[in-house]
Amino acid sequence: MQIEQIKTPSLLLDVASVRRNAFRMGEIAHRNSSSLRPHVKTHKSIEVARIQTAGHGGAITVSTLAEAKAFSKHGFNDITYAVPIERGKFADAVEIIQSGVKLNLLTDDADTVKALDEAAEKAGGRFDVFVKIDCGTHRVGVEPHTAEAVEIPRLISDAKNLNFAGILTHAGHSYDVKTKDEILDVARHERDVMVELAERLRDLSIDVPTVSIGSTPTMSVVDHLEGIDEIRPGNYIFFDAFQATLGSCTFGDTALTVLTAVIHKDRTRKRIVVDAGAIALSKDRGPVHADTGCGYGHVLDLEGNETGMRVTGLSQEHGEIGAGESDVFHRIKIGDRLRILANHSCLTAAQHLHYNVIEDCKIVDRWERFGGW
C-alpha cells in the first residue's frame, strides 16, 4: 500500500531506521561489555522490543506496570520498573512477580523499603529492589554523596524479604544541554558518580550486583563504560527532532513521523493548516534552548525530505505551518500529504494506537501499541 492511501493523521515508522538504530546501540553495549536493557516506554510495541533485544538477553525497562504486564504476556520476563514504587502499586507488582516474571523494583525512600519488606513477606516471596540515584536531573533519587545513598542500600541488603539489586540512575538533564560535547560531559559524570558510589558501598561490605545507567543522549556519545554493568536507553530506537538537534543522532537517523493532510492554505499569511494537531503530535516544545525556531516539529515531504518549514502552532485537531516563501507553499494543494518529524517521539507515539510500518516509502505492516498505567 502507498503511504498516501492511509487515513490521516497516522504514525509512520521507518523499519530500516529502527533496525539501524537498534544495531548501533547494541554495538555500544557489546563493545563496552555492558548489558543492554532498553526502555520500551518510547514505543510500547512488542515488535519493536523484539528488534531492540535481539542478540541481547531480552531484558527490558518499563515506566508503568501496565507495560510490564503487557510485555510479560509476550515472553519478556526480565523487567525493571524504573519509577520509584509507592504502596498503591504493591498489589500489581506482586501479581506480576507471582506470575513468574523477574520484576525489579525501584525506591529512594527508607520507609518504602520497610513497606516492601512487609509486602514481600505477606506475598511469600522476595522482591528485587534497586536504589534510584540522582546524578544531576534532580527529579527523583538520592544524592550520591549523602548518607542516604548508603543507608537505603544497607536497609535493603539487611531486609529479610528483599534482594538489593544495585544502584540505578538516569541522566535526564542531558536533554538540557546544547552541544554534543556537553552531552559527553554529562555522560562521563553519570558514569563516574555511579562507579564511585558502587565502590564506596562495596568498601562498606554492601554487595552491588548491578550498576545501571543510561539516557539516549549519554549512551549515544559516551567514551567508555568501565564499571557499568547495564545501560537502559530508550528513545534511540526512534530518535526525534530533539535528539537530532542536540547531536545524539543525525536527522537521517530518525524513524518516526506523522502523516498529515493539508486542509487549508492561507495565501495572505503564507500559512498551511494540516489535520495533525496536538492530539496527533503532542505539544512538546522541543529543544527551544538550542533552537528557538524548532516549533512543534519539522515538516517533511511525502518522501521524508526536509522542506525547511516548521509546525508553528497547534490546537486540538489543527497544525499550523509557517511557510513563508517556501517553494512547497506555492506548489501545495488542499488534500496533499506531508510528514511531520515530531520533537519528542515518545509523546507523539503515545497519541496513536498503532504504527504504519514503512519500507521504501510503502506500507509493509501494522504494529499495535498499547498504553495505560
C-alpha positions as CSV (number, residue, x, y, z in Angstrom):
1,M,0.0,0.0,0.0
2,Q,1.2,3.5,-0.8
3,I,1.6,6.0,2.1
4,E,-0.9,8.4,0.7
5,Q,-3.6,5.8,0.7
6,I,-3.9,5.6,4.5
7,K,-6.0,7.9,6.7
8,T,-4.6,11.0,8.3
9,P,-3.2,11.7,10.8
10,S,-1.3,8.4,11.1
11,L,2.0,7.3,12.5
12,L,4.7,6.2,10.0
13,L,7.6,4.0,11.3
14,D,10.6,3.5,9.1
15,V,11.6,0.0,10.0
16,A,15.0,0.2,8.3
17,S,16.0,3.1,10.6
18,V,14.6,1.2,13.6
19,R,16.9,-1.7,12.8
20,R,19.9,0.5,12.2
21,N,19.4,2.4,15.5
22,A,18.9,-0.9,17.4
23,F,22.2,-2.3,15.9
24,R,24.2,0.8,16.8
25,M,23.1,0.9,20.4
26,G,23.6,-2.9,20.7
27,E,27.2,-2.5,19.4
28,I,27.8,0.2,22.0
29,A,26.7,-2.2,24.7
30,H,28.7,-5.1,23.3
31,R,31.8,-3.0,22.8
32,N,31.7,-1.9,26.4
33,S,30.9,-5.3,27.9
34,S,27.6,-3.9,29.3
35,S,24.2,-5.5,29.2
36,L,21.5,-3.7,27.2
37,R,18.1,-3.3,29.0
38,P,16.3,-0.9,26.6
39,H,13.5,1.3,27.9
40,V,10.4,0.3,26.0
41,K,8.2,3.3,27.0
42,T,9.1,5.1,23.8
43,H,7.3,2.7,21.6
44,K,5.2,0.2,23.7
45,S,5.3,-2.2,20.9
46,I,6.1,-5.9,21.1
47,E,7.6,-6.0,17.6
48,V,9.9,-3.0,18.3
49,A,11.0,-4.6,21.6
50,R,12.0,-7.8,19.8
51,I,14.2,-5.8,17.4
52,Q,15.8,-4.0,20.3
53,T,16.6,-7.1,22.3
54,A,17.7,-9.4,19.5
55,G,21.2,-10.7,20.3
56,H,20.9,-9.5,23.9
57,G,19.4,-11.0,27.0
58,G,15.9,-10.0,26.4
59,A,15.7,-7.8,29.5
60,I,13.7,-4.6,29.2
61,T,12.8,-1.4,31.2
62,V,9.3,-0.1,31.6
63,S,7.8,3.0,33.1
64,T,4.4,1.6,34.0
65,L,3.2,-1.7,35.5
66,A,0.7,-1.9,32.6
67,E,3.7,-2.1,30.3
68,A,5.2,-4.8,32.5
69,K,2.0,-6.9,32.3
70,A,1.7,-6.4,28.5
71,F,5.3,-7.3,27.7
72,S,5.3,-10.3,30.1
73,K,2.4,-11.8,28.2
74,H,4.6,-11.9,25.1
75,G,7.6,-13.6,26.6
76,F,9.5,-10.8,28.2
77,N,10.2,-12.0,31.7
78,D,13.1,-9.9,33.0
79,I,11.7,-6.4,33.6
80,T,12.8,-3.3,35.5
81,Y,10.0,-0.9,36.6
82,A,12.1,2.2,36.5
83,V,9.9,4.5,38.5
84,P,10.0,4.7,42.3
85,I,7.2,2.4,43.6
86,E,4.6,3.5,46.1
87,R,2.3,1.4,48.2
88,G,-0.7,1.9,45.9
89,K,1.1,-0.2,43.3
90,F,2.3,-3.1,45.5
91,A,-0.6,-5.3,44.6
92,D,0.0,-5.1,40.9
93,A,3.8,-5.7,41.4
94,V,3.0,-8.8,43.5
95,E,0.7,-10.1,40.8
96,I,3.4,-9.7,38.1
97,I,6.1,-11.3,40.3
98,Q,3.8,-14.2,41.2
99,S,3.2,-14.8,37.5
100,G,6.9,-15.9,37.3
101,V,8.3,-12.6,36.0
102,K,11.6,-11.3,37.4
103,L,10.4,-7.7,38.2
104,N,13.0,-5.3,39.6
105,L,11.5,-2.5,41.7
106,L,12.9,0.9,42.5
107,T,12.9,3.2,45.5
108,D,14.7,6.2,47.0
109,D,12.8,6.1,50.3
110,A,13.7,4.3,53.6
111,D,10.1,3.9,54.7
112,T,9.2,2.3,51.4
113,V,11.9,-0.2,51.9
114,K,10.3,-1.3,55.1
115,A,6.8,-1.4,53.5
116,L,8.2,-3.5,50.6
117,D,9.8,-6.0,53.0
118,E,6.4,-6.4,54.8
119,A,4.6,-6.8,51.4
120,A,7.1,-9.4,50.2
121,E,6.7,-11.4,53.4
122,K,3.0,-11.3,53.1
123,A,3.2,-12.4,49.5
124,G,5.5,-15.3,50.5
125,G,8.4,-14.2,48.2
126,R,11.3,-11.9,47.7
127,F,11.5,-8.6,45.8
128,D,14.5,-7.4,43.9
129,V,14.9,-3.7,44.6
130,F,17.2,-1.0,43.1
131,V,18.0,2.3,44.8
132,K,17.5,5.2,42.5
133,I,20.4,7.7,42.5
134,D,20.1,11.3,41.4
135,C,23.1,12.0,39.2
136,G,22.0,15.6,38.4
137,T,18.5,15.5,37.0
138,H,17.0,16.4,40.4
139,R,13.7,14.7,39.7
140,V,13.8,11.6,41.9
141,G,16.6,9.7,43.6
142,V,19.0,10.2,46.4
143,E,22.1,12.3,46.0
144,P,25.2,10.0,45.6
145,H,27.3,11.7,48.3
146,T,24.7,11.7,51.0
147,A,24.3,9.3,54.0
148,E,21.0,8.1,52.4
149,A,23.0,6.7,49.4
150,V,24.5,4.2,51.9
151,E,21.7,3.8,54.4
152,I,19.0,2.8,51.9
153,P,21.1,0.1,50.2
154,R,22.0,-1.2,53.6
155,L,18.4,-1.4,54.6
156,I,17.5,-3.4,51.5
157,S,20.5,-5.7,52.0
158,D,19.6,-6.3,55.6
159,A,15.8,-6.9,54.9
160,K,14.6,-10.5,55.3
161,N,12.5,-10.5,52.2
162,L,14.3,-8.2,49.8
163,N,17.3,-8.6,47.4
164,F,19.4,-5.5,46.8
165,A,19.6,-5.4,43.0
166,G,22.0,-2.5,42.8
167,I,22.0,1.2,42.0
168,L,20.3,2.9,39.1
169,T,20.3,6.4,37.6
170,H,19.1,8.3,34.5
171,A,20.8,11.4,33.3
172,G,17.7,13.2,32.2
173,H,19.5,16.6,32.4
174,S,21.4,15.6,29.3
175,Y,18.4,16.9,27.4
176,D,19.1,20.4,28.8
177,V,22.5,20.9,27.0
178,K,23.2,22.4,23.6
179,T,26.1,20.6,22.1
180,K,27.5,17.1,21.7
181,D,30.5,17.9,23.8
182,E,28.2,19.0,26.7
183,I,26.3,15.7,26.4
184,L,29.7,13.9,26.7
185,D,30.4,15.8,29.9
186,V,27.1,14.7,31.4
187,A,27.7,11.1,30.2
188,R,31.1,11.0,31.9
189,H,29.6,12.4,35.1
190,E,26.7,10.0,35.1
191,R,29.1,7.1,34.7
192,D,31.7,8.3,37.2
193,V,29.4,9.1,40.1
194,M,27.8,5.7,39.9
195,V,31.1,3.8,39.7
196,E,32.4,5.8,42.7
197,L,29.2,5.1,44.7
198,A,29.4,1.4,43.9
199,E,33.0,1.3,45.1
200,R,32.0,3.2,48.3
201,L,29.2,0.7,49.0
202,R,31.5,-2.3,48.4
203,D,34.1,-0.9,50.7
204,L,31.4,-0.9,53.3
205,S,30.7,-4.6,52.6
206,I,27.5,-3.9,50.7
207,D,27.4,-6.0,47.6
208,V,26.3,-4.1,44.5
209,P,25.2,-6.7,41.9
210,T,24.3,-4.1,39.1
211,V,25.3,-0.6,38.3
212,S,22.7,0.6,35.8
213,I,22.8,3.9,33.9
214,G,21.8,5.4,30.6
215,S,19.8,8.0,28.7
216,T,19.7,8.1,24.9
217,P,21.9,11.2,24.6
218,T,24.6,10.0,27.1
219,M,24.8,6.4,25.7
220,S,25.0,7.7,22.2
221,V,28.2,9.6,22.8
222,V,29.8,8.1,25.9
223,D,33.5,7.3,25.5
224,H,33.6,4.2,27.8
225,L,31.6,2.3,30.3
226,E,34.1,0.8,32.6
227,G,32.5,-0.2,35.9
228,I,29.0,-0.1,34.4
229,D,27.0,-3.4,34.2
230,E,23.9,-2.2,32.3
231,I,22.6,0.6,30.1
232,R,18.9,1.5,29.7
233,P,18.4,4.0,26.8
234,G,15.0,4.1,25.1
235,N,14.4,7.0,22.7
236,Y,17.3,5.9,20.5
237,I,15.2,3.3,18.7
238,F,13.2,6.1,17.0
239,F,15.2,9.3,17.9
240,D,13.4,12.5,17.0
241,A,14.0,16.2,16.2
242,F,15.0,16.9,19.8
243,Q,17.8,14.3,19.7
244,A,19.0,15.3,16.3
245,T,19.2,19.0,17.4
246,L,21.2,18.0,20.5
247,G,23.6,15.9,18.5
248,S,22.7,12.5,19.8
249,C,22.0,11.5,16.2
250,T,21.5,12.9,12.8
251,F,18.2,13.9,11.3
252,G,18.7,10.9,8.9
253,D,18.6,8.5,11.9
254,T,15.0,9.5,12.9
255,A,12.4,6.8,12.3
256,L,9.0,8.2,13.4
257,T,6.9,10.7,11.5
258,V,3.2,11.6,11.4
259,L,1.4,11.6,8.1
260,T,-0.9,14.6,7.7
261,A,-3.1,16.1,5.1
262,V,-3.3,19.8,4.1
263,I,-6.7,21.1,4.9
264,H,-6.2,24.9,4.4
265,K,-3.9,27.2,2.5
266,D,-3.7,30.8,3.7
267,R,-2.1,32.8,0.9
268,T,-2.3,36.1,2.7
269,R,-0.4,34.9,5.7
270,K,1.8,32.3,3.9
271,R,0.4,29.6,6.2
272,I,-0.6,26.0,5.7
273,V,-3.0,24.2,8.1
274,V,-2.9,20.4,8.4
275,D,-5.1,17.8,10.2
276,A,-2.3,16.8,12.7
277,G,-2.9,18.9,15.8
278,A,-1.9,18.5,19.4
279,I,-3.7,15.1,19.7
280,A,-1.7,13.7,16.9
281,L,1.7,15.3,17.7
282,S,1.6,16.3,21.4
283,K,2.5,19.8,22.5
284,D,6.2,19.2,23.3
285,R,8.0,22.4,22.5
286,G,11.2,20.6,21.8
287,P,14.7,21.8,22.1
288,V,13.9,25.5,22.3
289,H,17.0,26.2,24.4
290,A,19.1,25.0,21.4
291,D,16.9,26.0,18.5
292,T,14.4,28.8,19.2
293,G,12.7,28.2,15.9
294,C,12.1,24.5,16.3
295,G,8.3,24.9,16.7
296,Y,6.3,21.7,17.2
297,G,8.1,19.6,14.5
298,H,9.9,19.6,11.2
299,V,7.8,19.5,8.1
300,L,8.9,16.9,5.6
301,D,7.6,16.0,2.1
302,L,5.9,12.6,1.4
303,E,9.3,11.0,0.7
304,G,10.7,12.2,4.0
305,N,12.8,15.1,2.7
306,E,13.1,18.4,4.7
307,T,11.0,21.3,3.4
308,G,12.5,23.9,5.7
309,M,9.2,24.6,7.2
310,R,8.1,24.1,10.9
311,V,4.9,23.5,12.7
312,T,4.4,26.8,14.3
313,G,1.1,26.4,16.2
314,L,-1.2,23.6,17.4
315,S,-4.8,23.4,18.5
316,Q,-6.6,20.1,19.2
317,E,-7.0,18.9,15.6
318,H,-5.2,21.6,13.6
319,G,-1.5,22.1,13.0
320,E,-0.3,25.4,11.6
321,I,2.7,25.6,9.4
322,G,4.5,28.8,8.8
323,A,5.5,28.5,5.1
324,G,7.0,31.9,4.3
325,E,8.4,31.9,0.8
326,S,9.0,28.1,0.7
327,D,8.7,26.6,-2.7
328,V,6.5,23.9,-1.1
329,F,3.9,26.5,-0.2
330,H,3.5,27.6,-3.8
331,R,3.1,24.0,-5.0
332,I,0.9,22.7,-2.2
333,K,-2.8,21.9,-2.8
334,I,-5.6,21.0,-0.4
335,G,-5.5,17.3,0.2
336,D,-1.8,16.9,-0.4
337,R,0.2,14.9,2.2
338,L,3.1,16.0,4.3
339,R,5.0,14.3,7.1
340,I,5.9,15.8,10.5
341,L,9.0,14.8,12.3
342,A,7.9,15.4,15.9
343,N,10.0,16.9,18.6
344,H,9.5,14.1,21.0
345,S,8.8,10.6,19.5
346,C,7.8,9.1,22.9
347,L,4.9,11.5,23.4
348,T,3.9,11.6,19.8
349,A,3.7,7.8,19.6
350,A,1.5,7.9,22.8
351,Q,-1.2,9.7,20.8
352,H,-1.8,6.8,18.5
353,L,-3.0,3.2,18.6
354,H,-0.6,1.6,16.0
355,Y,2.3,2.1,13.7
356,N,2.1,2.0,10.0
357,V,5.4,0.3,9.2
358,I,7.1,1.6,6.1
359,E,9.9,0.4,3.9
360,D,10.9,2.2,0.7
361,C,8.0,4.6,1.3
362,K,5.4,1.8,1.2
363,I,3.3,0.4,4.0
364,V,4.5,-3.1,4.7
365,D,3.0,-3.9,8.1
366,R,0.9,-2.6,11.0
367,W,2.2,-2.9,14.6
368,E,-0.1,-2.3,17.5
369,R,0.9,-0.3,20.6
370,F,-0.6,-0.2,24.0
371,G,-1.0,2.3,26.8
372,G,-2.4,2.6,30.3
373,W,-0.8,2.6,33.8
